[in-house]
Amino acid sequence: MGEHQGSIFDSRELLQLVIEKLSSQALLFGLAVVILLITAVSILGSGSTLIVAAILFIFLITITAYLFFEQRHKAQQGDPKTMSALFDQRLNQIHNDSESFDLKVWIEPQAVNTSARDINIAPRQTQNQYRVGDKIIIAFRASQDCYLTLLNIGSSGKLLILFPNALHQDNFIRANQVYRIPDADYGFEYQLQGPSGIETLKAIATEKSVELVESNFSADGDFFETKTPQVAARDITIIKSKTESAAPQSWADASCKFSVV
């Protein structure tokens, strides 16, 4: 399996991940460069500036190449954090700035009274950090009737289809009704398993019934369907293609990220 996983992400995606990692350290790196240049000029004179700049440039190219091949190796090995980051990168490309209806997805850290699910309530401000073992509720709502697909990129690097699922195989949802996973109908609690990292929820809603992702709820007996990395990469690409070909006013998307520590 490891040999095939590297092929599901192209070099551009891996390079973008490397650039994001470098960008996150840009301030620290920039400060180090300034200090090094000032030190070199004060010791060797102003003529050393170009030499130091050339050395720094070569160093930057070298570290970028090293990180690129390191990320490619991690993707080939199915490293959870690398896979999670790459899938999240693809999901971020599925976004609609021209949506005509409102869609929300959020996390509730504890059970709430779900007996009044027809009441239009707004998502409350919640924390965005949880611990392994915490029990959470995933909630979503749309401002109009629609068909919703809810994906989860876990900190384990796996893609999970949360909705539709074995209990709700029809993904039609009604306007302004809050849906929760789990609620009283599910008969289980959603407990974070880890490992530590970032979890991403991606909701995509369409006005008409569109099968964005193939689901087979009886294949392995699991309540939610889990996709292998190869299938997940293909499915996300298909979703992106289908949404891009649809009228902008006919679909909406929403995301929610939280960290598991």
C-alpha positions as a Markdown table, in Angstrom:
| # | Residue | x | y | z |
|---|---|---|---|---|
| 1 | Met | 0.0 | 0.0 | 0.0 |
| 2 | Gly | 2.9 | 2.4 | 0.8 |
| 3 | Glu | 4.2 | 2.3 | -2.7 |
| 4 | His | 0.9 | 3.5 | -4.2 |
| 5 | Gln | 0.1 | 6.2 | -1.8 |
| 6 | Gly | 2.8 | 8.5 | -3.2 |
| 7 | Ser | 1.1 | 8.5 | -6.6 |
| 8 | Ile | -2.2 | 9.9 | -5.3 |
| 9 | Phe | -0.7 | 13.3 | -4.6 |
| 10 | Asp | 1.2 | 15.2 | -7.3 |
| 11 | Ser | 4.5 | 17.1 | -6.8 |
| 12 | Arg | 2.6 | 20.4 | -6.8 |
| 13 | Glu | 0.5 | 19.4 | -3.8 |
| 14 | Leu | 3.6 | 18.2 | -1.9 |
| 15 | Leu | 5.5 | 21.3 | -2.7 |
| 16 | Gln | 2.6 | 23.5 | -1.6 |
| 17 | Leu | 2.6 | 21.6 | 1.7 |
| 18 | Val | 6.4 | 22.3 | 2.1 |
| 19 | Ile | 5.8 | 26.0 | 1.3 |
| 20 | Glu | 3.1 | 26.2 | 4.0 |
| 21 | Lys | 5.5 | 24.6 | 6.5 |
| 22 | Leu | 8.2 | 27.1 | 5.6 |
| 23 | Ser | 5.7 | 30.0 | 5.7 |
| 24 | Ser | 4.7 | 29.1 | 9.2 |
| 25 | Gln | 8.3 | 29.5 | 10.3 |
| 26 | Ala | 8.9 | 32.6 | 8.1 |
| 27 | Leu | 9.1 | 35.1 | 10.9 |
| 28 | Leu | 11.6 | 33.1 | 12.9 |
| 29 | Phe | 13.6 | 32.4 | 9.7 |
| 30 | Gly | 13.5 | 36.1 | 8.7 |
| 31 | Leu | 14.8 | 37.2 | 12.1 |
| 32 | Ala | 17.6 | 34.7 | 11.9 |
| 33 | Val | 18.6 | 36.0 | 8.5 |
| 34 | Val | 18.6 | 39.6 | 9.7 |
| 35 | Ile | 20.8 | 38.7 | 12.7 |
| 36 | Leu | 23.2 | 36.7 | 10.6 |
| 37 | Leu | 23.5 | 39.5 | 8.0 |
| 38 | Ile | 24.2 | 42.1 | 10.7 |
| 39 | Thr | 26.7 | 39.9 | 12.4 |
| 40 | Ala | 28.5 | 39.1 | 9.1 |
| 41 | Val | 28.7 | 42.8 | 8.1 |
| 42 | Ser | 30.0 | 43.8 | 11.5 |
| 43 | Ile | 32.7 | 41.1 | 11.5 |
| 44 | Leu | 33.7 | 40.8 | 7.8 |
| 45 | Gly | 32.6 | 44.2 | 6.5 |
| 46 | Ser | 30.0 | 45.2 | 3.9 |
| 47 | Gly | 31.6 | 43.2 | 1.2 |
| 48 | Ser | 30.5 | 40.0 | 2.8 |
| 49 | Thr | 26.8 | 40.7 | 2.4 |
| 50 | Leu | 26.5 | 39.1 | -1.1 |
| 51 | Ile | 28.4 | 36.1 | 0.0 |
| 52 | Val | 26.2 | 35.6 | 3.0 |
| 53 | Ala | 23.0 | 36.1 | 0.9 |
| 54 | Ala | 24.2 | 33.5 | -1.6 |
| 55 | Ile | 24.9 | 31.0 | 1.2 |
| 56 | Leu | 21.4 | 31.7 | 2.7 |
| 57 | Phe | 19.8 | 31.2 | -0.8 |
| 58 | Ile | 21.5 | 27.9 | -1.3 |
| 59 | Phe | 20.5 | 26.9 | 2.3 |
| 60 | Leu | 16.9 | 27.7 | 1.5 |
| 61 | Ile | 16.9 | 25.7 | -1.7 |
| 62 | Thr | 18.5 | 22.8 | 0.1 |
| 63 | Ile | 16.1 | 22.7 | 3.0 |
| 64 | Thr | 13.1 | 23.0 | 0.6 |
| 65 | Ala | 14.3 | 20.0 | -1.4 |
| 66 | Tyr | 14.9 | 18.1 | 1.8 |
| 67 | Leu | 11.4 | 18.8 | 3.1 |
| 68 | Phe | 9.9 | 18.0 | -0.2 |
| 69 | Phe | 11.4 | 14.5 | -0.4 |
| 70 | Glu | 10.7 | 14.0 | 3.3 |
| 71 | Gln | 7.0 | 14.8 | 2.7 |
| 72 | Arg | 6.8 | 12.5 | -0.3 |
| 73 | His | 8.3 | 9.7 | 1.8 |
| 74 | Lys | 5.8 | 10.3 | 4.6 |
| 75 | Ala | 2.9 | 10.3 | 2.0 |
| 76 | Gln | 4.2 | 7.0 | 0.6 |
| 77 | Gln | 4.3 | 5.5 | 4.2 |
| 78 | Gly | 0.8 | 6.9 | 5.0 |
| 79 | Asp | 2.0 | 9.2 | 7.8 |
| 80 | Pro | -1.3 | 10.4 | 9.5 |
| 81 | Lys | -0.3 | 14.1 | 9.8 |
| 82 | Thr | 1.0 | 14.3 | 6.3 |
| 83 | Met | -2.1 | 12.5 | 4.8 |
| 84 | Ser | -4.4 | 14.7 | 6.9 |
| 85 | Ala | -2.6 | 17.9 | 5.7 |
| 86 | Leu | -2.8 | 16.8 | 2.1 |
| 87 | Phe | -6.4 | 15.9 | 2.2 |
| 88 | Asp | -7.2 | 19.1 | 4.0 |
| 89 | Gln | -5.4 | 21.0 | 1.3 |
| 90 | Arg | -7.6 | 19.4 | -1.4 |
| 91 | Leu | -10.8 | 20.0 | 0.6 |
| 92 | Asn | -9.9 | 23.7 | 0.9 |
| 93 | Gln | -10.1 | 24.0 | -2.9 |
| 94 | Ile | -13.8 | 23.1 | -2.7 |
| 95 | His | -15.3 | 26.5 | -1.9 |
| 96 | Asn | -18.1 | 28.6 | -3.2 |
| 97 | Asp | -18.0 | 32.4 | -2.8 |
| 98 | Ser | -21.3 | 32.8 | -4.7 |
| 99 | Glu | -23.5 | 30.5 | -2.6 |
| 100 | Ser | -27.2 | 31.6 | -2.4 |
| 101 | Phe | -28.0 | 29.9 | 0.9 |
| 102 | Asp | -26.3 | 29.6 | 4.3 |
| 103 | Leu | -24.7 | 26.4 | 5.6 |
| 104 | Lys | -23.1 | 25.9 | 9.0 |
| 105 | Val | -21.2 | 23.1 | 10.6 |
| 106 | Trp | -19.9 | 23.2 | 14.2 |
| 107 | Ile | -18.9 | 21.2 | 17.3 |
| 108 | Glu | -20.7 | 21.0 | 20.6 |
| 109 | Pro | -18.5 | 19.6 | 23.4 |
| 110 | Gln | -21.3 | 18.0 | 25.3 |
| 111 | Ala | -24.8 | 16.6 | 24.8 |
| 112 | Val | -27.6 | 19.1 | 24.5 |
| 113 | Asn | -31.4 | 18.7 | 24.6 |
| 114 | Thr | -32.3 | 17.4 | 21.1 |
| 115 | Ser | -36.0 | 17.1 | 21.7 |
| 116 | Ala | -36.6 | 20.5 | 20.0 |
| 117 | Arg | -34.7 | 19.8 | 16.8 |
| 118 | Asp | -37.2 | 21.8 | 14.7 |
| 119 | Ile | -36.4 | 25.0 | 16.5 |
| 120 | Asn | -34.1 | 27.3 | 14.6 |
| 121 | Ile | -31.1 | 27.9 | 16.9 |
| 122 | Ala | -27.8 | 29.4 | 16.0 |
| 123 | Pro | -24.5 | 27.7 | 16.6 |
| 124 | Arg | -23.0 | 28.8 | 19.8 |
| 125 | Gln | -19.4 | 29.8 | 20.3 |
| 126 | Thr | -17.4 | 26.7 | 21.3 |
| 127 | Gln | -13.9 | 25.8 | 22.0 |
| 128 | Asn | -11.7 | 24.6 | 19.2 |
| 129 | Gln | -9.4 | 22.3 | 21.2 |
| 130 | Tyr | -10.3 | 18.9 | 22.6 |
| 131 | Arg | -8.4 | 16.0 | 24.2 |
| 132 | Val | -8.2 | 12.4 | 23.1 |
| 133 | Gly | -11.1 | 10.7 | 24.7 |
| 134 | Asp | -13.4 | 13.7 | 24.8 |
| 135 | Lys | -17.0 | 13.2 | 23.6 |
| 136 | Ile | -18.3 | 15.7 | 21.1 |
| 137 | Ile | -21.4 | 16.3 | 19.0 |
| 138 | Ile | -21.1 | 17.4 | 15.4 |
| 139 | Ala | -24.0 | 19.7 | 14.3 |
| 140 | Phe | -25.0 | 21.2 | 11.0 |
| 141 | Arg | -27.8 | 23.4 | 9.6 |
| 142 | Ala | -28.8 | 24.9 | 6.2 |
| 143 | Ser | -31.0 | 27.8 | 5.5 |
| 144 | Gln | -33.0 | 26.0 | 2.8 |
| 145 | Asp | -33.9 | 22.4 | 2.0 |
| 146 | Cys | -31.0 | 20.6 | 0.4 |
| 147 | Tyr | -28.9 | 17.5 | 0.2 |
| 148 | Leu | -25.9 | 17.4 | 2.4 |
| 149 | Thr | -22.6 | 15.4 | 2.4 |
| 150 | Leu | -20.5 | 15.7 | 5.5 |
| 151 | Leu | -16.8 | 14.6 | 5.4 |
| 152 | Asn | -14.3 | 14.3 | 8.2 |
| 153 | Ile | -10.5 | 14.3 | 7.7 |
| 154 | Gly | -9.4 | 12.9 | 11.0 |
| 155 | Ser | -6.0 | 13.4 | 12.8 |
| 156 | Ser | -5.4 | 9.8 | 11.8 |
| 157 | Gly | -5.3 | 10.9 | 8.1 |
| 158 | Lys | -8.4 | 8.9 | 7.3 |
| 159 | Leu | -11.5 | 10.2 | 5.4 |
| 160 | Leu | -14.8 | 9.4 | 7.1 |
| 161 | Ile | -18.2 | 10.0 | 5.6 |
| 162 | Leu | -20.3 | 11.2 | 8.5 |
| 163 | Phe | -23.5 | 12.0 | 6.5 |
| 164 | Pro | -25.2 | 10.2 | 4.9 |
| 165 | Asn | -24.6 | 7.2 | 7.1 |
| 166 | Ala | -26.1 | 3.8 | 7.9 |
| 167 | Leu | -28.9 | 5.4 | 9.9 |
| 168 | His | -29.6 | 8.3 | 7.6 |
| 169 | Gln | -28.9 | 7.0 | 4.1 |
| 170 | Asp | -31.0 | 9.7 | 2.6 |
| 171 | Asn | -29.0 | 12.9 | 2.9 |
| 172 | Phe | -31.9 | 15.3 | 2.4 |
| 173 | Ile | -32.1 | 17.9 | 5.2 |
| 174 | Arg | -34.8 | 20.5 | 5.9 |
| 175 | Ala | -34.3 | 24.2 | 6.1 |
| 176 | Asn | -33.3 | 25.7 | 9.5 |
| 177 | Gln | -33.4 | 22.4 | 11.3 |
| 178 | Val | -30.3 | 21.5 | 13.4 |
| 179 | Tyr | -29.0 | 18.0 | 12.8 |
| 180 | Arg | -26.6 | 16.4 | 15.2 |
| 181 | Ile | -24.3 | 13.4 | 15.1 |
| 182 | Pro | -24.9 | 11.7 | 17.4 |
| 183 | Asp | -28.4 | 12.5 | 18.7 |
| 184 | Ala | -30.9 | 10.4 | 20.6 |
| 185 | Asp | -31.5 | 8.3 | 17.4 |
| 186 | Tyr | -28.0 | 7.1 | 17.1 |
| 187 | Gly | -27.5 | 5.1 | 20.3 |
| 188 | Phe | -23.8 | 5.8 | 20.7 |
| 189 | Glu | -21.4 | 8.6 | 21.7 |
| 190 | Tyr | -18.8 | 10.2 | 19.4 |
| 191 | Gln | -15.5 | 9.9 | 21.2 |
| 192 | Leu | -12.2 | 11.3 | 19.8 |
| 193 | Gln | -9.7 | 8.6 | 19.4 |
| 194 | Gly | -6.6 | 10.5 | 18.3 |
| 195 | Pro | -3.8 | 10.8 | 17.5 |
| 196 | Ser | -3.2 | 14.4 | 18.3 |
| 197 | Gly | -3.5 | 16.8 | 15.4 |
| 198 | Ile | -6.1 | 18.8 | 13.4 |
| 199 | Glu | -9.5 | 17.5 | 12.5 |
| 200 | Thr | -11.4 | 19.0 | 9.6 |
| 201 | Leu | -15.1 | 18.8 | 8.9 |
| 202 | Lys | -16.3 | 19.7 | 5.4 |
| 203 | Ala | -20.0 | 20.1 | 4.6 |
| 204 | Ile | -21.2 | 20.4 | 1.0 |
| 205 | Ala | -24.9 | 20.9 | 0.3 |
| 206 | Thr | -26.6 | 20.9 | -3.1 |
| 207 | Glu | -30.1 | 22.1 | -4.0 |
| 208 | Lys | -30.8 | 18.9 | -6.0 |
| 209 | Ser | -29.9 | 15.3 | -5.2 |
| 210 | Val | -26.3 | 14.8 | -6.4 |
| 211 | Glu | -24.3 | 11.8 | -5.5 |
| 212 | Leu | -21.0 | 13.6 | -4.6 |
| 213 | Val | -19.4 | 10.5 | -3.1 |
| 214 | Glu | -20.3 | 6.8 | -3.5 |
| 215 | Ser | -21.4 | 5.2 | -0.2 |
| 216 | Asn | -21.8 | 1.5 | 0.7 |
| 217 | Phe | -23.0 | 1.3 | 4.3 |
| 218 | Ser | -23.2 | -2.5 | 4.4 |
| 219 | Ala | -19.8 | -3.3 | 3.1 |
| 220 | Asp | -18.0 | -3.7 | 6.4 |
| 221 | Gly | -20.8 | -3.2 | 8.9 |
| 222 | Asp | -19.5 | 0.1 | 10.2 |
| 223 | Phe | -21.9 | 3.0 | 10.9 |
| 224 | Phe | -19.8 | 5.5 | 9.0 |
| 225 | Glu | -17.9 | 4.6 | 5.9 |
| 226 | Thr | -14.1 | 5.0 | 5.9 |
| 227 | Lys | -12.3 | 5.6 | 2.7 |
| 228 | Thr | -8.7 | 4.4 | 2.0 |
| 229 | Pro | -6.2 | 7.1 | 1.0 |
| 230 | Gln | -6.4 | 6.1 | -2.7 |
| 231 | Val | -10.2 | 6.1 | -2.8 |
| 232 | Ala | -10.4 | 9.3 | -0.6 |
| 233 | Ala | -8.1 | 11.2 | -3.0 |
| 234 | Arg | -10.2 | 10.1 | -6.0 |
| 235 | Asp | -13.5 | 11.0 | -4.2 |
| 236 | Ile | -12.3 | 14.4 | -3.2 |
| 237 | Thr | -11.2 | 15.1 | -6.8 |
| 238 | Ile | -14.6 | 13.9 | -8.1 |
| 239 | Ile | -16.4 | 16.2 | -5.6 |
| 240 | Lys | -14.3 | 19.1 | -6.7 |
| 241 | Ser | -15.1 | 18.4 | -10.4 |
| 242 | Lys | -18.9 | 18.1 | -9.7 |
| 243 | Thr | -19.1 | 21.3 | -7.7 |
| 244 | Glu | -17.1 | 23.3 | -10.2 |
| 245 | Ser | -19.4 | 22.2 | -13.0 |
| 246 | Ala | -22.5 | 23.1 | -11.0 |
| 247 | Ala | -24.1 | 26.5 | -11.0 |
| 248 | Pro | -22.6 | 28.6 | -8.1 |
| 249 | Gln | -26.1 | 29.4 | -6.7 |
| 250 | Ser | -27.0 | 25.7 | -6.5 |
| 251 | Trp | -24.5 | 24.6 | -3.8 |
| 252 | Ala | -22.9 | 25.8 | -0.6 |
| 253 | Asp | -20.0 | 24.6 | 1.6 |
| 254 | Ala | -18.9 | 25.1 | 5.2 |
| 255 | Ser | -15.9 | 24.0 | 7.2 |
| 256 | Cys | -15.0 | 23.5 | 10.8 |
| 257 | Lys | -11.5 | 22.8 | 12.2 |
| 258 | Phe | -10.5 | 21.8 | 15.7 |
| 259 | Ser | -7.4 | 20.4 | 17.3 |
| 260 | Val | -7.1 | 17.2 | 19.3 |
| 261 | Val | -4.4 | 17.1 | 21.9 |
